[in-house]
Structure formats: C-alpha cells, structure tokens
Amino acid sequence: MIDPTKAIAYIAQQAEPFAKAKADRIFIENNLRVVKSELVGLEEGTQGAKDAYAYSHPRYKEQLQALREATEIEEKLLWMMKAAMAKIDVWKTLEYGKRAEMKSFG
C-alpha cells in the first residue's frame, strides 16, 4: 500500500539537502572557471598553451572531481524526490480508480 503522507514527508525532509547539493554544485561549477582563470594567468605563451596548462593542472583536476561528486549527490537527491512524487501520482491514480469503481457499483 502506498502512503502518500510518507512520500510528502520525504520530499519535505529532502528539500534542504537537495537545495544545499544544488548550491554546492553550482558553486563548484563556477569556481572551476575561477581556477582556470587563475591558472591561465600563471602560464606564458599562446592561449592554447595557457588553456592546456590550466586543464592539466592538479588544481583544475581536483575541482573537476569535486564537481563530479557534487553532481552525483544532487542527482541522487533529485531522483529520489522524483520517485517520491511518482508514488504520490500512483496513489492518486489508484484512489481515482477506487472512486470510479464505487460510482459504477454505487
């Protein structure tokens, strides 16, 4: 049996962690640009050489790994919340079916 109140409570409980996960991901994504910019400023030569230096630098790679982890957390929370919403939708459909059945036999 599907309990919509549990699904709603789950969504409410996960709202703050989801918001934090999304904020973290956006921050890291934007900080990736800052790291690249700082690293490009350290290298001499053509723009291609500067970009290559920045993209291969350990600081940039660390930031990419942080982005990967933050995105994974955000996506997991998002899909768990979508699953809870799907449970509510299934419950609504089942309840509508019960009411329609009662009307036809009523």
C-alpha positions in Angstrom: 0.0 0.0 0.0 1.3 3.4 -0.9 1.2 6.0 1.8 1.3 9.5 0.2 2.0 11.2 3.6 5.3 9.3 3.8 6.2 10.4 0.3 5.3 14.0 1.1 7.2 13.9 4.3 10.3 12.5 2.5 10.1 15.3 -0.1 9.9 17.9 2.7 12.8 16.4 4.6 15.0 16.3 1.4 14.2 19.8 0.3 17.1 21.3 2.3 19.7 18.7 1.5 18.7 19.0 -2.2 19.0 22.8 -2.1 22.4 22.5 -0.5 23.6 19.9 -3.0 22.4 22.1 -5.9 24.1 25.2 -4.4 27.3 23.3 -3.9 27.3 22.0 -7.5 26.7 25.5 -8.9 29.4 27.0 -6.7 31.9 24.3 -7.7 30.9 24.8 -11.4 31.5 28.5 -11.2 34.7 28.1 -9.1 36.0 25.8 -11.9 36.1 28.9 -14.1 37.9 30.9 -11.4 40.5 28.1 -11.0 41.0 28.0 -14.8 41.4 31.8 -15.0 44.0 31.8 -12.2 46.0 29.0 -13.8 45.8 30.6 -17.3 47.3 33.8 -15.7 50.3 31.8 -14.4 51.3 30.4 -17.9 53.1 32.3 -20.6 52.7 31.8 -24.3 49.7 31.3 -26.6 46.2 31.0 -25.4 46.3 27.3 -26.4 49.3 26.8 -24.2 47.7 28.6 -21.3 44.5 26.5 -21.7 46.5 23.3 -21.9 48.4 24.2 -18.7 45.2 25.1 -16.9 43.2 22.0 -17.9 46.1 19.7 -17.0 46.9 21.3 -13.7 46.1 19.3 -10.5 44.1 22.1 -9.0 41.8 22.1 -12.1 41.5 18.3 -11.9 40.6 18.5 -8.2 37.9 20.9 -9.0 36.5 18.6 -11.7 36.5 15.8 -9.2 34.6 17.9 -6.7 32.1 18.8 -9.5 31.6 15.2 -10.3 30.9 14.3 -6.6 28.6 17.3 -6.1 26.6 16.4 -9.3 26.3 12.8 -8.1 24.8 13.9 -4.8 22.5 16.4 -6.4 21.2 13.9 -9.0 20.7 11.2 -6.4 18.6 13.5 -4.3 16.7 14.8 -7.3 15.7 11.3 -8.5 14.8 10.1 -5.0 12.4 13.1 -4.8 11.0 12.3 -8.2 10.4 8.7 -7.1 8.5 10.0 -4.1 6.4 12.2 -6.4 5.8 9.2 -8.6 4.5 7.3 -5.6 2.1 10.2 -4.9 0.9 10.1 -8.5 0.4 6.3 -8.4 -1.6 6.7 -5.2 -3.8 9.4 -6.8 -4.4 7.1 -9.8 -5.3 4.2 -7.5 -7.7 6.3 -5.4 -9.3 7.7 -8.6 -9.8 4.1 -9.8 -11.4 3.2 -6.5 -13.8 6.1 -6.6 -14.7 5.4 -10.2 -15.4 1.7 -9.3 -17.6 2.7 -6.4 -19.6 5.1 -8.6 -20.2 2.3 -11.2 -21.4 -0.1 -8.5 -22.9 2.5 -6.3 
